[in-house]
């Protein structure tokens, strides 16, 4: 298992592994030995986040409840801002405006279980454009379905805003064999 938090290899998540155990050391589970663990490099985690996957966005909505957590399409280019689109009056947009930050996690299960979670402040909120709608749809849909989806979205779902986040804190793991 590779675990990394931020870019500091001495960070709390690596030191304690949630139970006071150094997760960088080899481990035997069910008779199977898993080798020394290494966190994802900055390049690896940024590249993984740049791949199209369904994100899970979380944002604190109420102080006495768990965060609002929902699936969402997103876009990211290594070294840049992560961005999502949503209705301007959606629960997530209102919550993100109120707290000024959110987190997003993306995972895969093949060929190994891997995830990247990123959290940070909202760097800007802009009115959405058709170009952004097309760019996002093209990231997730076959080319022959993009225009129909954008048309549906604009006529049936209405106005959108684009929320940009500057990644500040990273947690990543690859649970593959060591």
Order of alpha helices (4+ residues) and beta strands (2+ residues): beta-alpha-beta-beta-alpha-beta-beta-beta-beta-alpha-beta-beta-alpha-alpha-beta
